[in-house]
Amino acid sequence: MFKNVAKMARCPLCGEEVSWRDKKVAEYACLYVCVRLIPYPEHLLAKHREYLEAAGKVAKPVFYSASVFTFMFITSILAVKLPIVVTLVFGISAASLWILGAFLRRSLLARFKTR
């Protein structure tokens, strides 16, 4: 029943059978572009290179800004005695950027979906 589960995954862009690893990279290409945890997504590099390029343009400013605001929020809570308003601004900014990133990821998937 669970034989060869990795081959049963489908690419969210074209519907071809791909490995589980390639499916996750396709779903979270924006994150893959910024944090390369999976070294070589063969399917995306071969068939959806323009998708990866678009993800790189969209993801980098949002991901790194969200990471910086999250770091500043956590630092302002734990280490630095800043006014509560400043801490809230950092937290709201970080949350807004992570939510924006999720929306951009979904819209990018919808824009490049071919099936």
ZASETI-336358 format. One record per residue: residue in three letters; residue number from 1; x, y, z of N, C-alpha, C, O in turn. Coordinates in steps of 0.05 Angstrom, whole numbers, plus 32768, in hexadecimal, padded with zeros to 4 digits. Layout:
# ZASETI-336358
<rest=ala, nr=NUM, n.u=X, n.v=Y, n.w=Z, ca.u=X, ca.v=Y, ca.w=Z, c.u=X, c.v=Y, c.w=Z, o.u=X, o.v=Y, o.w=Z> .
...
END
This chain:
# ZASETI-336358
<rest=met, nr=1, n.u=8010, n.v=7FE8, n.w=8000, ca.u=8000, ca.v=8000, ca.w=8000, c.u=8011, c.v=8019, c.w=8000, o.u=800C, o.v=802C, o.w=7FF1> .
<rest=phe, nr=2, n.u=8026, n.v=801A, n.w=8010, ca.u=8037, ca.v=8031, ca.w=8012, c.u=8051, c.v=802E, c.w=8002, o.u=8065, o.v=803C, o.w=8007> .
<rest=lys, nr=3, n.u=8051, n.v=801C, n.w=7FEF, ca.u=8069, ca.v=8018, ca.w=7FDF, c.u=806D, c.v=8030, c.w=7FCC, o.u=805A, o.v=8039, o.w=7FBF> .
<rest=asn, nr=4, n.u=8085, n.v=8039, n.w=7FCB, ca.u=808C, ca.v=804E, ca.w=7FB8, c.u=807B, c.v=8067, c.w=7FBB, o.u=8072, o.v=8072, o.w=7FA7> .
<rest=val, nr=5, n.u=8077, n.v=8070, n.w=7FD3, ca.u=8067, ca.v=8088, ca.w=7FD8, c.u=8073, c.v=80A1, c.w=7FCB, o.u=8065, o.v=80B3, o.w=7FC2> .
<rest=ala, nr=6, n.u=808E, n.v=80A2, n.w=7FCA, ca.u=809B, ca.v=80B9, ca.w=7FBE, c.u=8094, c.v=80BD, c.w=7FA1, o.u=8094, o.v=80D4, o.w=7F98> .
<rest=lys, nr=7, n.u=808E, n.v=80A9, n.w=7F92, ca.u=8087, ca.v=80AB, ca.w=7F76, c.u=806A, c.v=80B3, c.w=7F72, o.u=8063, o.v=80BA, o.w=7F5B> .
<rest=met, nr=8, n.u=8059, n.v=80B2, n.w=7F86, ca.u=803D, ca.v=80B7, ca.w=7F83, c.u=8037, c.v=80D5, c.w=7F84, o.u=8020, o.v=80DD, o.w=7F7F> .
<rest=ala, nr=9, n.u=804A, n.v=80E5, n.w=7F8A, ca.u=8045, ca.v=8102, ca.w=7F8C, c.u=8042, c.v=810E, c.w=7F70, o.u=804E, o.v=8104, o.w=7F5D> .
<rest=arg, nr=10, n.u=8032, n.v=8123, n.w=7F6E, ca.u=802E, ca.v=8130, ca.w=7F54, c.u=8037, c.v=814D, c.w=7F56, o.u=8034, o.v=815A, o.w=7F6A> .
<rest=cys, nr=11, n.u=8043, n.v=8156, n.w=7F40, ca.u=804C, ca.v=8172, ca.w=7F3F, c.u=8034, c.v=8184, c.w=7F40, o.u=8021, o.v=8180, o.w=7F31> .
<rest=pro, nr=12, n.u=8034, n.v=8198, n.w=7F51, ca.u=801C, ca.v=81AA, ca.w=7F53, c.u=801A, c.v=81BC, c.w=7F3B, o.u=8006, o.v=81CA, o.w=7F38> .
<rest=leu, nr=13, n.u=802E, n.v=81BE, n.w=7F2A, ca.u=802D, ca.v=81CF, ca.w=7F13, c.u=8024, c.v=81C1, c.w=7EFA, o.u=8012, o.v=81CB, o.w=7EEB> .
<rest=cys, nr=14, n.u=802F, n.v=81A8, n.w=7EF4, ca.u=8027, ca.v=819B, ca.w=7EDB, c.u=8019, c.v=8180, c.w=7EDF, o.u=800E, o.v=8176, o.w=7ECC> .
<rest=gly, nr=15, n.u=801A, n.v=8175, n.w=7EF7, ca.u=800C, ca.v=815C, ca.w=7EFD, c.u=801C, c.v=8143, c.w=7EF8, o.u=8012, o.v=812D, o.w=7EFC> .
<rest=glu, nr=16, n.u=8035, n.v=8146, n.w=7EEF, ca.u=8045, ca.v=812E, ca.w=7EEB, c.u=804C, c.v=8121, c.w=7F05, o.u=804D, o.v=812E, o.w=7F1A> .
<rest=glu, nr=17, n.u=8052, n.v=8107, n.w=7F04, ca.u=805B, ca.v=80F9, ca.w=7F1C, c.u=8078, c.v=8102, c.w=7F22, o.u=8089, o.v=8101, o.w=7F10> .
<rest=val, nr=18, n.u=807C, n.v=810A, n.w=7F3A, ca.u=8096, ca.v=8113, ca.w=7F43, c.u=809C, c.v=8107, c.w=7F5E, o.u=808A, o.v=80FC, o.w=7F6B> .
<rest=ser, nr=19, n.u=80B4, n.v=810B, n.w=7F68, ca.u=80BB, ca.v=8102, ca.w=7F83, c.u=80AE, c.v=8115, c.w=7F97, o.u=80A6, o.v=812B, o.w=7F90> .
<rest=trp, nr=20, n.u=80AC, n.v=810B, n.w=7FAF, ca.u=80A0, ca.v=811C, ca.w=7FC4, c.u=80B0, c.v=8135, c.w=7FC8, o.u=80A5, o.v=814B, o.w=7FCC> .
<rest=arg, nr=21, n.u=80CA, n.v=8133, n.w=7FC6, ca.u=80DC, ca.v=814A, ca.w=7FC8, c.u=80D7, c.v=815F, c.w=7FB3, o.u=80D5, o.v=8177, o.w=7FBA> .
<rest=asp, nr=22, n.u=80D4, n.v=8156, n.w=7F9A, ca.u=80CE, ca.v=816A, ca.w=7F85, c.u=80B2, c.v=8176, c.w=7F88, o.u=80AE, o.v=818D, o.w=7F81> .
<rest=lys, nr=23, n.u=80A0, n.v=8167, n.w=7F92, ca.u=8085, ca.v=8172, ca.w=7F97, c.u=8086, c.v=8189, c.w=7FAC, o.u=807A, o.v=819E, o.w=7FA8> .
<rest=lys, nr=24, n.u=8094, n.v=8184, n.w=7FC1, ca.u=8096, ca.v=8198, ca.w=7FD7, c.u=80A6, c.v=81B1, c.w=7FCD, o.u=809F, o.v=81C7, o.w=7FD5> .
<rest=val, nr=25, n.u=80BA, n.v=81AD, n.w=7FBD, ca.u=80C9, ca.v=81C4, ca.w=7FB3, c.u=80B7, c.v=81D4, c.w=7FA0, o.u=80B8, o.v=81ED, o.w=7FA0> .
<rest=ala, nr=26, n.u=80A6, n.v=81C6, n.w=7F90, ca.u=8093, ca.v=81D5, ca.w=7F7F, c.u=807F, c.v=81E4, c.w=7F8F, o.u=8077, o.v=81FB, o.w=7F88> .
<rest=glu, nr=27, n.u=8075, n.v=81D8, n.w=7FA5, ca.u=8061, ca.v=81E6, ca.w=7FB5, c.u=806D, c.v=81FE, c.w=7FC4, o.u=8060, o.v=8212, o.w=7FC8> .
<rest=tyr, nr=28, n.u=8086, n.v=81FB, n.w=7FCD, ca.u=8093, ca.v=8210, ca.w=7FDC, c.u=80AC, c.v=821A, c.w=7FCE, o.u=80C1, o.v=821C, o.w=7FDA> .
<rest=ala, nr=29, n.u=80A9, n.v=8221, n.w=7FB5, ca.u=80C0, ca.v=822A, ca.w=7FA5, c.u=80CB, c.v=8244, c.w=7FB0, o.u=80E4, o.v=8248, o.w=7FAF> .
<rest=cys, nr=30, n.u=80BA, n.v=8255, n.w=7FBA, ca.u=80C4, ca.v=826E, ca.w=7FC5, c.u=80D7, c.v=8269, c.w=7FDC, o.u=80EB, o.v=8276, o.w=7FDF> .
<rest=leu, nr=31, n.u=80D0, n.v=8256, n.w=7FED, ca.u=80E1, ca.v=824F, ca.w=8004, c.u=80FB, c.v=8241, c.w=7FFA, o.u=8110, o.v=8245, o.w=8005> .
<rest=tyr, nr=32, n.u=80F8, n.v=8230, n.w=7FE5, ca.u=810F, ca.v=8223, ca.w=7FDB, c.u=8124, c.v=8237, c.w=7FD0, o.u=813C, o.v=8233, o.w=7FD3> .
<rest=val, nr=33, n.u=811A, n.v=824C, n.w=7FC3, ca.u=812C, ca.v=8260, ca.w=7FB7, c.u=813C, c.v=826D, c.w=7FCD, o.u=8154, o.v=8274, o.w=7FC9> .
<rest=cys, nr=34, n.u=8130, n.v=8272, n.w=7FE4, ca.u=813E, ca.v=8281, ca.w=7FFA, c.u=814F, c.v=826F, c.w=800C, o.u=8164, o.v=8276, o.w=8014> .
<rest=val, nr=35, n.u=8144, n.v=8257, n.w=8012, ca.u=8152, ca.v=8244, ca.w=8024, c.u=8154, c.v=822A, c.w=8015, o.u=8140, o.v=821A, o.w=8014> .
<rest=arg, nr=36, n.u=816A, n.v=8224, n.w=800A, ca.u=816D, ca.v=820C, ca.w=7FF9, c.u=8172, c.v=81F3, c.w=800A, o.u=8188, o.v=81EA, o.w=800C> .
<rest=leu, nr=37, n.u=815C, n.v=81E9, n.w=8015, ca.u=815F, ca.v=81D1, ca.w=8025, c.u=8160, c.v=81B8, c.w=8014, o.u=816D, o.v=81A4, o.w=801B> .
<rest=ile, nr=38, n.u=8152, n.v=81B9, n.w=7FFD, ca.u=8152, ca.v=81A2, ca.w=7FEA, c.u=8164, c.v=81AA, c.w=7FD3, o.u=815F, o.v=81BE, o.w=7FC5> .
<rest=pro, nr=39, n.u=817A, n.v=819C, n.w=7FCE, ca.u=818F, ca.v=81A5, ca.w=7FBC, c.u=8187, c.v=81A8, c.w=7F9F, o.u=818B, o.v=81BE, o.w=7F93> .
<rest=tyr, nr=40, n.u=817C, n.v=8194, n.w=7F92, ca.u=8177, ca.v=8195, ca.w=7F76, c.u=815A, c.v=818B, c.w=7F6F, o.u=8156, o.v=8173, o.w=7F6D> .
<rest=pro, nr=41, n.u=8148, n.v=819D, n.w=7F6B, ca.u=812D, ca.v=8195, ca.w=7F63, c.u=812D, c.v=818F, c.w=7F45, o.u=8128, o.v=81A2, o.w=7F35> .
<rest=glu, nr=42, n.u=8132, n.v=8176, n.w=7F3D, ca.u=8136, ca.v=8170, ca.w=7F21, c.u=811E, c.v=8178, c.w=7F10, o.u=8121, o.v=8184, o.w=7EFA> .
<rest=his, nr=43, n.u=8106, n.v=8171, n.w=7F19, ca.u=80EE, ca.v=8176, ca.w=7F09, c.u=80EA, c.v=8194, c.w=7F04, o.u=80E4, o.v=819D, o.w=7EED> .
<rest=leu, nr=44, n.u=80ED, n.v=81A4, n.w=7F18, ca.u=80E9, ca.v=81C1, ca.w=7F15, c.u=80FF, c.v=81CD, c.w=7F03, o.u=80F9, o.v=81DF, o.w=7EF3> .
<rest=leu, nr=45, n.u=8117, n.v=81C5, n.w=7F07, ca.u=812D, ca.v=81D0, ca.w=7EF6, c.u=8129, c.v=81C8, c.w=7ED9, o.u=8131, o.v=81D7, o.w=7EC7> .
<rest=ala, nr=46, n.u=811E, n.v=81B0, n.w=7ED4, ca.u=811B, ca.v=81A7, ca.w=7EB8, c.u=8102, c.v=81B3, c.w=7EAB, o.u=8104, o.v=81BA, o.w=7E94> .
<rest=lys, nr=47, n.u=80EC, n.v=81B4, n.w=7EB9, ca.u=80D3, ca.v=81BB, ca.w=7EAD, c.u=80C7, c.v=81D6, c.w=7EB5, o.u=80B7, o.v=81E1, o.w=7EA6> .
<rest=his, nr=48, n.u=80CE, n.v=81E0, n.w=7ECC, ca.u=80C2, ca.v=81F8, ca.w=7ED6, c.u=80D6, c.v=820D, c.w=7EDF, o.u=80D3, o.v=8219, o.w=7EF4> .
<rest=arg, nr=49, n.u=80EA, n.v=8211, n.w=7ECF, ca.u=8100, ca.v=8224, ca.w=7ED7, c.u=80F5, c.v=8240, c.w=7EDA, o.u=80FE, o.v=824F, o.w=7EEB> .
<rest=glu, nr=50, n.u=80E2, n.v=8249, n.w=7EC9, ca.u=80D7, ca.v=8264, ca.w=7ECA, c.u=80C8, c.v=8268, c.w=7EE4, o.u=80C7, o.v=827E, o.w=7EEF> .
<rest=tyr, nr=51, n.u=80BC, n.v=8252, n.w=7EEE, ca.u=80AE, ca.v=8253, ca.w=7F08, c.u=80C2, c.v=8259, c.w=7F1F, o.u=80BC, o.v=8269, o.w=7F30> .
<rest=leu, nr=52, n.u=80D8, n.v=824B, n.w=7F1E, ca.u=80ED, ca.v=8250, ca.w=7F33, c.u=80F8, c.v=826C, c.w=7F31, o.u=80FD, o.v=8279, o.w=7F46> .
<rest=glu, nr=53, n.u=80FB, n.v=8276, n.w=7F19, ca.u=8106, ca.v=8291, ca.w=7F16, c.u=80F1, c.v=82A6, c.w=7F20, o.u=80F9, o.v=82B9, o.w=7F2E> .
<rest=ala, nr=54, n.u=80D8, n.v=82A2, n.w=7F1A, ca.u=80C3, ca.v=82B4, ca.w=7F25, c.u=80C1, c.v=82B2, c.w=7F43, o.u=80BE, o.v=82C6, o.w=7F51> .
<rest=ala, nr=55, n.u=80C4, n.v=829A, n.w=7F4E, ca.u=80C3, ca.v=8296, ca.w=7F6B, c.u=80DB, c.v=82A5, c.w=7F78, o.u=80D8, o.v=82B0, o.w=7F8D> .
<rest=gly, nr=56, n.u=80F2, n.v=82A5, n.w=7F6B, ca.u=8109, ca.v=82B3, ca.w=7F76, c.u=8105, c.v=82D1, c.w=7F77, o.u=810D, o.v=82DE, o.w=7F8A> .
<rest=lys, nr=57, n.u=80F8, n.v=82DC, n.w=7F62, ca.u=80F3, ca.v=82F9, ca.w=7F62, c.u=80DF, c.v=8301, c.w=7F77, o.u=80E2, o.v=8316, o.w=7F83> .
<rest=val, nr=58, n.u=80CB, n.v=82F0, n.w=7F7B, ca.u=80B6, ca.v=82F7, ca.w=7F8F, c.u=80BF, c.v=82F1, c.w=7FAB, o.u=80B9, o.v=8301, o.w=7FBD> .
<rest=ala, nr=59, n.u=80CD, n.v=82DB, n.w=7FAF, ca.u=80D1, ca.v=82D1, ca.w=7FCA, c.u=80E7, c.v=82E0, c.w=7FDA, o.u=80E3, o.v=82E5, o.w=7FF2> .
<rest=lys, nr=60, n.u=80FC, n.v=82E7, n.w=7FCD, ca.u=8113, ca.v=82F1, ca.w=7FDD, c.u=810D, c.v=8309, c.w=7FED, o.u=8113, o.v=830A, o.w=8005> .
<rest=pro, nr=61, n.u=8100, n.v=831E, n.w=7FE2, ca.u=80FB, ca.v=8336, ca.w=7FF3, c.u=80E7, c.v=8330, c.w=800A, o.u=80EB, o.v=8339, o.w=8020> .
<rest=val, nr=62, n.u=80D3, n.v=8320, n.w=8004, ca.u=80BE, ca.v=831A, ca.w=8018, c.u=80CA, c.v=8308, c.w=802E, o.u=80C7, o.v=830D, o.w=8046> .
<rest=phe, nr=63, n.u=80D8, n.v=82F3, n.w=8026, ca.u=80E2, ca.v=82DF, ca.w=803A, c.u=80F7, c.v=82EC, c.w=804C, o.u=80F6, o.v=82E9, o.w=8064> .
<rest=tyr, nr=64, n.u=810A, n.v=82FB, n.w=8040, ca.u=811F, ca.v=8306, ca.w=8051, c.u=8114, c.v=831D, c.w=8062, o.u=811D, o.v=8320, o.w=8079> .
<rest=ser, nr=65, n.u=8101, n.v=832C, n.w=8058, ca.u=80F5, ca.v=8341, ca.w=8069, c.u=80E6, c.v=8335, c.w=8080, o.u=80E8, o.v=833E, o.w=8097> .
<rest=ala, nr=66, n.u=80D6, n.v=8320, n.w=807A, ca.u=80C7, ca.v=8313, ca.w=808F, c.u=80DA, c.v=8307, c.w=80A4, o.u=80D4, o.v=8308, o.w=80BC> .
<rest=ser, nr=67, n.u=80F0, n.v=82FB, n.w=809B, ca.u=8103, ca.v=82F0, ca.w=80AE, c.u=8110, c.v=8305, c.w=80C0, o.u=8113, o.v=8301, o.w=80D8> .
<rest=val, nr=68, n.u=8116, n.v=831C, n.w=80B4, ca.u=8122, ca.v=8331, ca.w=80C4, c.u=810E, c.v=833C, c.w=80D9, o.u=8115, o.v=8340, o.w=80F0> .
<rest=phe, nr=69, n.u=80F6, n.v=8341, n.w=80D0, ca.u=80E2, ca.v=834B, ca.w=80E3, c.u=80DB, c.v=8336, c.w=80F9, o.u=80D6, o.v=833E, o.w=8110> .
<rest=thr, nr=70, n.u=80DB, n.v=831D, n.w=80F2, ca.u=80D7, ca.v=8308, ca.w=8106, c.u=80EE, c.v=8308, c.w=811A, o.u=80E9, o.v=8306, o.w=8133> .
<rest=phe, nr=71, n.u=8107, n.v=830A, n.w=8111, ca.u=811E, ca.v=830C, ca.w=8123, c.u=811C, c.v=8324, c.w=8135, o.u=8121, o.v=8323, o.w=814D> .
<rest=met, nr=72, n.u=8115, n.v=833B, n.w=8129, ca.u=8113, ca.v=8354, ca.w=8139, c.u=80FC, c.v=8352, c.w=814E, o.u=80FF, o.v=835B, o.w=8164> .
<rest=phe, nr=73, n.u=80E6, n.v=8344, n.w=8146, ca.u=80D0, ca.v=8341, ca.w=8159, c.u=80D8, c.v=832F, c.w=8170, o.u=80D3, o.v=8336, o.w=8188> .
<rest=ile, nr=74, n.u=80E5, n.v=8319, n.w=816B, ca.u=80EE, ca.v=8306, ca.w=8180, c.u=8103, c.v=8314, c.w=8191, o.u=8103, o.v=8311, o.w=81AA> .
<rest=thr, nr=75, n.u=8115, n.v=8322, n.w=8185, ca.u=812A, ca.v=8330, ca.w=8194, c.u=811E, c.v=8345, c.w=81A6, o.u=8127, o.v=8349, o.w=81BD> .
<rest=ser, nr=76, n.u=810A, n.v=8354, n.w=819C, ca.u=80FE, ca.v=8369, ca.w=81AC, c.u=80EE, c.v=835E, c.w=81C3, o.u=80EB, o.v=836B, o.w=81D8> .
<rest=ile, nr=77, n.u=80E5, n.v=8345, n.w=81C1, ca.u=80D6, ca.v=8339, ca.w=81D7, c.u=80EA, c.v=832E, c.w=81EC, o.u=80E7, o.v=8332, o.w=8204> .
<rest=leu, nr=78, n.u=80FF, n.v=8320, n.w=81E3, ca.u=8110, ca.v=8312, ca.w=81F5, c.u=8127, c.v=8322, c.w=8200, o.u=812E, o.v=831F, o.w=8217> .
<rest=ala, nr=79, n.u=8134, n.v=8332, n.w=81F0, ca.u=814D, ca.v=833E, ca.w=81F8, c.u=814C, c.v=835C, c.w=81FD, o.u=8158, o.v=8366, o.w=8210> .
<rest=val, nr=80, n.u=813E, n.v=836A, n.w=81EC, ca.u=813F, ca.v=8388, ca.w=81ED, c.u=8125, c.v=8392, c.w=81FA, o.u=810F, o.v=8388, o.w=81F4> .
<rest=lys, nr=81, n.u=8128, n.v=83A6, n.w=820B, ca.u=8110, ca.v=83B2, ca.w=8217, c.u=8107, c.v=83C9, c.w=8206, o.u=810D, o.v=83E0, o.w=820C> .
<rest=leu, nr=82, n.u=80F7, n.v=83C3, n.w=81F2, ca.u=80EC, ca.v=83D8, ca.w=81E0, c.u=80D0, c.v=83DD, c.w=81E8, o.u=80C3, o.v=83CD, o.w=81F5> .
<rest=pro, nr=83, n.u=80C5, n.v=83F4, n.w=81E1, ca.u=80A9, ca.v=83FA, ca.w=81E6, c.u=8097, c.v=83E5, c.w=81D8, o.u=809E, o.v=83DA, o.w=81C3> .
<rest=ile, nr=84, n.u=8081, n.v=83DF, n.w=81E4, ca.u=806F, ca.v=83CB, ca.w=81DA, c.u=8065, c.v=83D1, c.w=81BD, o.u=8060, o.v=83BF, o.w=81AE> .
<rest=val, nr=85, n.u=8063, n.v=83EA, n.w=81B7, ca.u=805A, ca.v=83F2, ca.w=819C, c.u=806E, c.v=83E9, c.w=8187, o.u=8067, o.v=83DF, o.w=8172> .
<rest=val, nr=86, n.u=8088, n.v=83EC, n.w=818D, ca.u=809D, ca.v=83E4, ca.w=817A, c.u=809C, c.v=83C5, c.w=8176, o.u=809E, o.v=83BB, o.w=8160> .
<rest=thr, nr=87, n.u=8099, n.v=83B7, n.w=818C, ca.u=8097, ca.v=839A, ca.w=818B, c.u=807F, c.v=8391, c.w=817B, o.u=8081, o.v=837F, o.w=816B> .
<rest=leu, nr=88, n.u=8069, n.v=839E, n.w=817F, ca.u=8051, ca.v=8398, ca.w=816F, c.u=8054, c.v=839E, c.w=8152, o.u=804B, o.v=838E, o.w=8141> .
<rest=val, nr=89, n.u=8062, n.v=83B3, n.w=814B, ca.u=8067, ca.v=83BA, ca.w=812F, c.u=8078, c.v=83A4, c.w=8122, o.u=8072, o.v=839C, o.w=810C> .
<rest=phe, nr=90, n.u=808D, n.v=839B, n.w=8130, ca.u=809D, ca.v=8385, ca.w=8126, c.u=808D, c.v=836C, c.w=8122, o.u=808F, o.v=835F, o.w=810D> .
<rest=gly, nr=91, n.u=807C, n.v=8365, n.w=8135, ca.u=806C, ca.v=834D, ca.w=8134, c.u=8057, c.v=834E, c.w=811D, o.u=8054, o.v=833B, o.w=810E> .
<rest=ile, nr=92, n.u=804A, n.v=8365, n.w=811B, ca.u=8035, ca.v=8368, ca.w=8106, c.u=8043, c.v=8368, c.w=80EB, o.u=8038, o.v=835C, o.w=80D8> .
<rest=ser, nr=93, n.u=8059, n.v=8375, n.w=80E8, ca.u=8068, ca.v=8375, ca.w=80CF, c.u=8070, c.v=8359, c.w=80C7, o.u=806D, o.v=8351, o.w=80B0> .
<rest=ala, nr=94, n.u=807B, n.v=834A, n.w=80DA, ca.u=8084, ca.v=832F, ca.w=80D4, c.u=806C, c.v=831D, c.w=80CB, o.u=806E, o.v=830F, o.w=80B7> .
<rest=ala, nr=95, n.u=8057, n.v=831E, n.w=80DB, ca.u=803F, ca.v=830E, ca.w=80D4, c.u=8034, c.v=8316, c.w=80B9, o.u=802D, o.v=8304, o.w=80A9> .
<rest=ser, nr=96, n.u=8033, n.v=832F, n.w=80B3, ca.u=8028, ca.v=8339, ca.w=8099, c.u=803A, c.v=832F, c.w=8082, o.u=802F, o.v=8326, o.w=806D> .
<rest=leu, nr=97, n.u=8054, n.v=832F, n.w=8086, ca.u=8065, ca.v=8326, ca.w=8070, c.u=8064, c.v=8308, c.w=806C, o.u=8065, o.v=82FE, o.w=8055> .
<rest=trp, nr=98, n.u=8061, n.v=82F8, n.w=8082, ca.u=805E, ca.v=82DB, ca.w=807F, c.u=8044, c.v=82D5, c.w=8071, o.u=8043, o.v=82C3, o.w=8060> .
<rest=ile, nr=99, n.u=802E, n.v=82E3, n.w=8078, ca.u=8014, ca.v=82DF, ca.w=806A, c.u=8016, c.v=82E7, c.w=804D, o.u=800C, o.v=82D9, o.w=803C> .
<rest=leu, nr=100, n.u=8023, n.v=82FE, n.w=8047, ca.u=8027, ca.v=8306, ca.w=802C, c.u=8036, c.v=82F1, c.w=801C, o.u=8030, o.v=82EB, o.w=8005> .
<rest=gly, nr=101, n.u=804B, n.v=82E5, n.w=8028, ca.u=805A, ca.v=82D0, ca.w=801B, c.u=8049, c.v=82B8, c.w=8014, o.u=804C, o.v=82AC, o.w=7FFF> .
<rest=ala, nr=102, n.u=8037, n.v=82B1, n.w=8026, ca.u=8025, ca.v=829A, ca.w=8021, c.u=8012, c.v=82A0, c.w=8009, o.u=800E, o.v=828F, o.w=7FF8> .
<rest=phe, nr=103, n.u=8008, n.v=82B8, n.w=8009, ca.u=7FF6, ca.v=82C0, ca.w=7FF2, c.u=8006, c.v=82C1, c.w=7FD8, o.u=7FFC, o.v=82B8, o.w=7FC3> .
<rest=leu, nr=104, n.u=801E, n.v=82CB, n.w=7FD9, ca.u=802E, ca.v=82CC, ca.w=7FC0, c.u=8035, c.v=82B0, c.w=7FB7, o.u=8036, o.v=82AB, o.w=7F9F> .
<rest=arg, nr=105, n.u=803B, n.v=829E, n.w=7FC9, ca.u=8041, ca.v=8282, ca.w=7FC2, c.u=8029, c.v=8276, c.w=7FB4, o.u=802C, o.v=8269, o.w=7F9F> .
<rest=arg, nr=106, n.u=8011, n.v=8279, n.w=7FBF, ca.u=7FF9, ca.v=826E, ca.w=7FB2, c.u=7FF3, c.v=827A, c.w=7F97, o.u=7FEB, o.v=826C, o.w=7F85> .
<rest=ser, nr=107, n.u=7FF7, n.v=8294, n.w=7F95, ca.u=7FF1, ca.v=82A1, ca.w=7F7B, c.u=8006, c.v=8299, c.w=7F66, o.u=7FFF, o.v=8296, o.w=7F4E> .
<rest=leu, nr=108, n.u=801F, n.v=8295, n.w=7F6E, ca.u=8033, ca.v=828C, ca.w=7F5C, c.u=802D, c.v=8270, c.w=7F52, o.u=8030, o.v=826A, o.w=7F3A> .
<rest=leu, nr=109, n.u=8025, n.v=825E, n.w=7F64, ca.u=801D, ca.v=8243, ca.w=7F5B, c.u=8005, c.v=8244, c.w=7F48, o.u=8006, o.v=8236, o.w=7F34> .
<rest=ala, nr=110, n.u=7FF2, n.v=8255, n.w=7F4E, ca.u=7FDA, ca.v=8257, ca.w=7F3C, c.u=7FE2, c.v=8262, c.w=7F21, o.u=7FD7, o.v=8259, o.w=7F0C> .
<rest=arg, nr=111, n.u=7FF4, n.v=8275, n.w=7F20, ca.u=7FFC, ca.v=8281, ca.w=7F07, c.u=800C, c.v=826E, c.w=7EF5, o.u=8009, o.v=826F, o.w=7EDC> .
<rest=phe, nr=112, n.u=801B, n.v=825C, n.w=7F00, ca.u=802C, ca.v=824A, ca.w=7EF0, c.u=8020, c.v=822E, c.w=7EED, o.u=802C, o.v=821D, o.w=7EE1> .
<rest=lys, nr=113, n.u=8008, n.v=8229, n.w=7EF8, ca.u=7FFC, ca.v=820F, ca.w=7EF6, c.u=7FF4, c.v=820A, c.w=7ED9, o.u=7FE7, o.v=821B, o.w=7ECD> .
<rest=thr, nr=114, n.u=7FFA, n.v=81F2, n.w=7ECE, ca.u=7FF5, ca.v=81EC, ca.w=7EB2, c.u=7FE1, c.v=81D6, c.w=7EAE, o.u=7FDA, o.v=81CF, o.w=7E97> .
<rest=arg, nr=115, n.u=7FD7, n.v=81CA, n.w=7EC3, ca.u=7FC4, ca.v=81B4, ca.w=7EBF, c.u=7FA8, c.v=81BC, c.w=7EC4, o.u=7F96, o.v=81AC, o.w=7EC2> .
END
